[in-house]
Amino acid sequence: MNSDEKFNNSTKRRKGIKIVGMMRRFIEDGFDEIEDYHQFMKEAIKREQESTSRRLEEGASKLETEEREEYYEFFAEDYQKIGGVFEKLALDSFIVMLYSRLETGMGTLCNAIRRDKQTQEGVKINLRYSDLRGNGYLDQARVYMEKVLGVDLDLGNNREWQEIIALRTLRNAIVHENGWLQTKDATLKKLIKRGLVEIKQPEEEINGQISGRVKVKYEYLDHILPHLRKFFKDIKV
């Protein structure tokens, strides 16, 4: 039996069994996990701040005024570290994990659409999305969907895609630039204006490019997750 016969037989056996819907649910579950972890960490940091604050107040209540001031100066770093260091690391890690889930989701959907086209339509597609070259997995998957699988993502009019590009810019700044952001992205500028993303140590804007140390707020994660869910939901296959 040659390869074509094996392919045709395999296609017949799998006829009627689509996996795209199943993979969409799998992708959605991944975003649910990120959201649950985000809420858990937000509440855990808040509890730790409250616990540390109570501990400091109890310790200071037994001291005279001058000693109390020295006490607060000595231990204030413990409280500030929770909000300044731990919170930032948690939020940065969420951005990295979220973008990773996005890339994985795109690859998963590419494989599922390819498989369904082969089993449901009898189309043999040897090329996989990972065979393409591009600026990262996201671009590889995008090109593969549009050029190989014939999926119309309508990216020119897709607001969710603009949010995804902004997310990628944030992720790259955190991973590759130690948190230093340089961008002309209009969507990111709107997020900064709304206070969902903050720029510290900003440099003078030149030719529409803003530069500075980026700090993501909790509200940004609440903002971006629905856009990612909608993007995958709206992909027509």
Summary of the structure (lengths in Angstrom):
residues: 237
radius of gyration: 24.0
end to end distance: 32.0
largest distance: 91.0
contacts: 664
relative contact order: 0.11
helix: 72%
strand: 7%
